[in-house]
């Protein structure tokens, strides 16, 4: 696409009411996704014993992803993940302007939801509140490989499920939710950093 044509496309997006609706939906989706997903990581026992944490976290993120894609996918694509947004930019599914807008609201929504969750949980649970840490005995290279595979299965499922509907590409909710669940079951005990907005904002608060 030539620069002039590209700027025409961006100009059309700015003037389009649906574009700003999609930005609002992306903000709302990310806020709810980070809030409910990270809430499942909270250990409510003061002694820290929580044998069902892995299945709970995996199911929570997967179900929230499924519900949000079902509810908001037709409006914004329900990306909720900067890595996915950048992938869509690189494959020319979205413009640079839309990417910047989505990344901005994703990070802002992640920060707000993290602050809300921080205020809702007891003080003894705040020290390790969804903080991303490498598992004991896991090297940085191994953690990178785990993160790569977990992110790949989600991005691959998202792209594979895209369908054109009313001149828009809309993902299917079931593949997205299942892939997120599988990725967490696979990696949550080793390293959990699939959601960049969640990672950055939880670490910033803590």
ABEGO torsion letter per residue (X at the ends): XBAAAAAAAAAAAAABAAAAAAAAAAAAAAAAAAAAAAAAABBABAAGBBAAAAAAAAAAAAAAAAAAAAAAAAAAGGAGBAAAAAAAAAAGABBAAAAAAAAAAAAAAAAAAAAAAAAABBAAAAAABGBBBBBBGBBAAAAAAAAAAAAAAAAAAAAAABBBBGGBBBBBAAAAAAAAAAAAAAAAAABBAABAAAAAAAAAAX
